[in-house]
Amino acid sequence: MRHRAARRHEHLQLDHATLTRMKTVLGTKTETEAEAIERPLALVVEERRLDQPLKRVKGRMQLQRVYR
């Protein structure tokens, strides 16, 4: 079962052009659709989670190309 985080009501000042492009990329119709903001935020958090272990081993391991 997936745990849902507590939701909070926030007021944000966002660049309208960037928000419009983001809606196009994600295929959402309105700014209020949760995915329009939550998905990019989740991607940033996940990227950070993946980057931290790689930074700790920087220079001590060799990456191997898996896909050609």
CYANA upper distance limits for C-alpha pairs under 8 A (distance plus 0.5 A):
 14 LEU  CA     18 THR  CA      8.27
 14 LEU  CA     19 LEU  CA      7.49
 15 ASP  CA     19 LEU  CA      6.72
 16 HIS  CA     20 THR  CA      6.60
 17 ALA  CA     21 ARG  CA      6.78
 18 THR  CA     22 MET  CA      6.59
 19 LEU  CA     23 LYS  CA      6.68
 19 LEU  CA     31 GLU  CA      7.85
 20 THR  CA     24 THR  CA      6.91
 21 ARG  CA     25 VAL  CA      6.76
 22 MET  CA     26 LEU  CA      6.61
 22 MET  CA     36 ALA  CA      7.41
 23 LYS  CA     27 GLY  CA      6.17
 23 LYS  CA     28 THR  CA      5.51
 23 LYS  CA     29 LYS  CA      7.16
 23 LYS  CA     30 THR  CA      7.74
 23 LYS  CA     31 GLU  CA      7.65
 23 LYS  CA     36 ALA  CA      6.51
 24 THR  CA     28 THR  CA      7.15
 26 LEU  CA     35 GLU  CA      8.34
 26 LEU  CA     36 ALA  CA      7.25
 28 THR  CA     33 GLU  CA      7.28
 28 THR  CA     35 GLU  CA      7.97
 28 THR  CA     36 ALA  CA      6.86
 29 LYS  CA     33 GLU  CA      7.93
 30 THR  CA     36 ALA  CA      8.32
 31 GLU  CA     36 ALA  CA      6.70
 31 GLU  CA     37 ILE  CA      8.29
 32 THR  CA     36 ALA  CA      7.71
 33 GLU  CA     37 ILE  CA      8.15
 34 ALA  CA     38 GLU  CA      6.27
 34 ALA  CA     39 ARG  CA      8.41
 35 GLU  CA     39 ARG  CA      5.61
 35 GLU  CA     40 PRO  CA      8.47
 36 ALA  CA     40 PRO  CA      7.85
 37 ILE  CA     41 LEU  CA      6.93
 38 GLU  CA     42 ALA  CA      6.52
 39 ARG  CA     43 LEU  CA      6.75
 40 PRO  CA     44 VAL  CA      6.86
 41 LEU  CA     45 VAL  CA      6.89
 42 ALA  CA     46 GLU  CA      6.57
 43 LEU  CA     47 GLU  CA      6.48
 44 VAL  CA     48 ARG  CA      6.80
 45 VAL  CA     49 ARG  CA      6.78
 46 GLU  CA     50 LEU  CA      6.75
 47 GLU  CA     51 ASP  CA      6.56
 48 ARG  CA     52 GLN  CA      6.74
 49 ARG  CA     53 PRO  CA      8.21
 50 LEU  CA     54 LEU  CA      7.60
 51 ASP  CA     55 LYS  CA      6.70
 52 GLN  CA     56 ARG  CA      6.94
 53 PRO  CA     57 VAL  CA      7.12
 54 LEU  CA     58 LYS  CA      6.59
 57 VAL  CA     61 MET  CA      7.04
